[in-house]
Amino acid sequence: MYGTIIRRLGIVAAVAVTVAFGGAAPARAAVNPYTPQSLCGLGYVQVDQDPIHDARTGLLLGTVHLLHHPMTGYGCAVTLKSAYVGTPTRTQVYLTAPYLPTQVDDGPRLYAAGPVRAYLRGNCTIWGGLMADPDGTVHHHDRANPAIGGIGTCF
């Protein structure tokens, strides 16, 4: 009984101090509820990833992920946001395969762009993505190759 009273007094005292000094509980950064596997589906295995940093501040904005399904031969790419999660900001992911149109998902997204898929067995792909901050400044993934736009990976 005394333990319960002391605990309650401690909680009341903590709330009183917080209110008296105008403090509030620290705001938590939003956490992205998605993973590359949850977006691509069962059987997909991560092959590579590349971060997207804000060129001015170095802040990690998100990460582009490349996954592959060894049974079906399909590749899957997604861009997951790390910053501005829950805020609609331009987010893009793309995946190319020989003789097929480039698969792109681009637009204001809350959590992620993608998944985009293409058949990759025995082929090479170019993949990548970008993100914009709330001001609209576009930031490309770190290994973006200006000549081809993305990262080349062969299966």
The 8 nearest C-alpha neighbors of each residue, nearest first, counted from 0:
[[1, 3, 2, 4, 5, 6, 7, 8],
 [0, 2, 4, 3, 5, 6, 7, 8],
 [3, 1, 5, 0, 4, 6, 7, 8],
 [2, 4, 6, 0, 1, 5, 7, 8],
 [3, 5, 1, 7, 6, 2, 8, 0],
 [4, 6, 8, 2, 7, 3, 9, 1],
 [7, 5, 9, 3, 8, 4, 2, 10],
 [6, 8, 10, 4, 9, 5, 11, 3],
 [7, 9, 11, 5, 6, 10, 12, 4],
 [10, 8, 6, 12, 7, 11, 5, 13],
 [9, 11, 7, 13, 12, 8, 14, 6],
 [10, 12, 8, 14, 9, 13, 15, 7],
 [13, 11, 15, 9, 10, 14, 8, 16],
 [14, 12, 10, 16, 15, 11, 9, 17],
 [15, 13, 17, 11, 12, 16, 18, 10],
 [14, 16, 12, 18, 13, 17, 19, 11],
 [17, 15, 19, 13, 14, 18, 20, 12],
 [18, 16, 22, 14, 15, 20, 19, 21],
 [17, 19, 21, 15, 16, 20, 14, 22],
 [20, 18, 16, 17, 21, 15, 22, 14],
 [21, 19, 22, 17, 18, 16, 15, 23],
 [22, 20, 18, 19, 17, 23, 16, 15],
 [23, 21, 17, 20, 18, 24, 19, 16],
 [24, 22, 25, 17, 21, 18, 26, 20],
 [23, 25, 26, 22, 17, 27, 14, 21],
 [26, 24, 23, 27, 22, 28, 17, 21],
 [27, 25, 24, 28, 23, 29, 22, 30],
 [26, 28, 29, 25, 30, 24, 84, 23],
 [29, 27, 30, 26, 84, 82, 83, 25],
 [28, 30, 84, 27, 31, 85, 83, 82],
 [31, 29, 32, 28, 84, 81, 27, 85],
 [30, 32, 33, 110, 84, 29, 81, 80],
 [31, 33, 30, 34, 110, 29, 84, 37],
 [34, 32, 31, 37, 35, 38, 110, 79],
 [33, 35, 37, 36, 38, 32, 79, 31],
 [34, 36, 38, 37, 39, 77, 64, 33],
 [37, 35, 39, 38, 34, 40, 43, 41],
 [36, 38, 34, 40, 35, 39, 33, 41],
 [37, 39, 35, 36, 40, 114, 34, 33],
 [40, 38, 36, 37, 114, 35, 75, 43],
 [41, 39, 37, 36, 38, 43, 42, 35],
 [40, 42, 43, 36, 39, 37, 68, 44],
 [41, 43, 68, 44, 40, 69, 70, 67],
 [42, 44, 68, 67, 41, 66, 40, 36],
 [45, 43, 66, 67, 68, 46, 42, 36],
 [44, 46, 66, 47, 65, 67, 43, 64],
 [47, 45, 66, 65, 44, 67, 48, 64],
 [48, 46, 65, 45, 64, 49, 66, 63],
 [49, 47, 64, 63, 65, 62, 50, 46],
 [48, 50, 63, 62, 140, 141, 64, 51],
 [51, 49, 62, 140, 141, 61, 63, 52],
 [50, 52, 140, 61, 60, 62, 141, 139],
 [53, 51, 59, 57, 60, 58, 54, 50],
 [52, 54, 57, 58, 55, 56, 138, 60],
 [55, 53, 57, 52, 56, 138, 58, 139],
 [56, 54, 53, 57, 58, 52, 138, 136],
 [55, 57, 58, 53, 54, 52, 59, 60],
 [56, 58, 53, 52, 54, 55, 59, 60],
 [59, 57, 53, 56, 52, 60, 54, 82],
 [60, 58, 52, 61, 51, 57, 53, 81],
 [61, 59, 82, 81, 52, 51, 58, 80],
 [62, 60, 80, 81, 51, 79, 59, 50],
 [61, 63, 50, 79, 78, 51, 49, 64],
 [62, 64, 78, 49, 48, 77, 128, 50],
 [65, 63, 48, 77, 76, 47, 78, 62],
 [66, 64, 76, 47, 46, 75, 48, 45],
 [65, 67, 45, 75, 46, 44, 74, 43],
 [68, 66, 74, 43, 44, 73, 69, 75],
 [67, 69, 43, 73, 72, 70, 71, 42],
 [70, 68, 72, 71, 67, 43, 73, 42],
 [71, 69, 68, 72, 42, 73, 67, 43],
 [70, 72, 73, 68, 69, 118, 120, 67],
 [73, 71, 120, 69, 68, 119, 70, 118],
 [74, 72, 118, 119, 68, 71, 117, 67],
 [75, 73, 67, 117, 116, 66, 119, 118],
 [74, 76, 116, 66, 115, 65, 67, 39],
 [75, 77, 65, 115, 64, 114, 66, 94],
 [78, 76, 113, 114, 64, 112, 63, 92],
 [77, 79, 63, 112, 111, 62, 92, 64],
 [80, 78, 111, 61, 62, 110, 77, 63],
 [79, 81, 61, 110, 82, 111, 84, 60],
 [82, 80, 61, 60, 84, 59, 79, 31],
 [81, 83, 60, 84, 80, 61, 59, 58],
 [82, 84, 86, 85, 81, 80, 88, 60],
 [85, 83, 82, 86, 110, 29, 109, 80],
 [84, 86, 109, 110, 83, 87, 29, 31],
 [87, 85, 109, 83, 84, 88, 108, 110],
 [86, 88, 109, 108, 107, 85, 89, 83],
 [89, 87, 107, 108, 133, 131, 86, 90],
 [88, 90, 107, 106, 131, 130, 108, 91],
 [91, 89, 130, 106, 112, 105, 129, 108],
 [90, 92, 105, 128, 129, 112, 104, 130],
 [91, 93, 128, 104, 78, 127, 77, 103],
 [94, 92, 103, 126, 102, 127, 128, 104],
 [93, 95, 126, 102, 101, 125, 76, 115],
 [96, 94, 101, 125, 124, 102, 126, 93],
 [95, 97, 124, 99, 117, 119, 98, 123],
 [96, 98, 99, 95, 122, 124, 123, 100],
 [97, 99, 96, 100, 95, 101, 122, 118],
 [100, 98, 97, 96, 101, 95, 117, 102],
 [101, 99, 102, 95, 98, 96, 97, 94],
 [100, 102, 95, 94, 103, 99, 93, 96],
 [101, 103, 94, 93, 115, 95, 100, 116],
 [104, 102, 93, 92, 105, 101, 115, 94],
 [103, 105, 92, 113, 91, 112, 93, 115],
 [106, 104, 91, 90, 103, 112, 92, 89],
 [107, 105, 89, 90, 108, 91, 104, 88],
 [106, 108, 89, 88, 87, 90, 109, 105],
 [109, 107, 87, 88, 110, 90, 111, 106],
 [108, 110, 85, 87, 86, 84, 111, 88],
 [111, 109, 80, 84, 108, 85, 31, 79],
 [112, 110, 79, 78, 80, 108, 109, 113],
 [113, 111, 78, 91, 77, 90, 104, 92],
 [114, 112, 77, 115, 104, 92, 111, 76],
 [113, 115, 77, 76, 39, 38, 75, 112],
 [114, 116, 113, 76, 75, 102, 103, 94],
 [115, 117, 75, 74, 114, 73, 76, 102],
 [118, 116, 74, 73, 119, 96, 75, 94],
 [117, 119, 73, 72, 74, 120, 96, 116],
 [120, 118, 122, 73, 72, 74, 117, 121],
 [119, 121, 72, 122, 154, 118, 73, 71],
 [122, 120, 154, 119, 123, 153, 72, 118],
 [123, 121, 119, 120, 154, 153, 124, 97],
 [122, 124, 153, 152, 154, 119, 96, 151],
 [125, 123, 96, 95, 152, 151, 153, 126],
 [124, 126, 151, 95, 150, 149, 94, 152],
 [127, 125, 94, 149, 93, 150, 124, 95],
 [128, 126, 149, 93, 92, 63, 150, 140],
 [129, 127, 92, 91, 93, 63, 140, 139],
 [128, 130, 139, 91, 138, 140, 90, 92],
 [131, 129, 90, 138, 89, 137, 91, 139],
 [130, 132, 137, 136, 89, 135, 138, 88],
 [131, 133, 135, 134, 136, 88, 130, 137],
 [134, 132, 135, 88, 131, 136, 83, 87],
 [135, 133, 132, 136, 131, 88, 137, 89],
 [134, 136, 131, 132, 133, 137, 89, 88],
 [137, 135, 131, 132, 134, 138, 133, 130],
 [136, 138, 131, 130, 135, 139, 132, 129],
 [139, 137, 130, 129, 131, 53, 136, 54],
 [140, 138, 129, 51, 141, 143, 128, 130],
 [139, 141, 51, 143, 50, 142, 129, 128],
 [140, 142, 143, 51, 50, 139, 49, 52],
 [143, 141, 140, 144, 150, 49, 149, 139],
 [144, 142, 149, 140, 141, 148, 145, 150],
 [143, 145, 148, 149, 146, 147, 142, 150],
 [146, 144, 148, 147, 143, 149, 142, 150],
 [147, 145, 144, 148, 149, 143, 150, 151],
 [148, 146, 144, 145, 149, 125, 150, 143],
 [149, 147, 144, 145, 143, 146, 150, 127],
 [148, 150, 143, 127, 126, 144, 125, 147],
 [149, 151, 125, 126, 143, 127, 152, 144],
 [150, 152, 125, 124, 149, 126, 123, 153],
 [151, 153, 124, 123, 125, 150, 154, 126],
 [154, 152, 123, 122, 124, 151, 121, 119],
 [153, 121, 122, 120, 123, 119, 152, 124]]
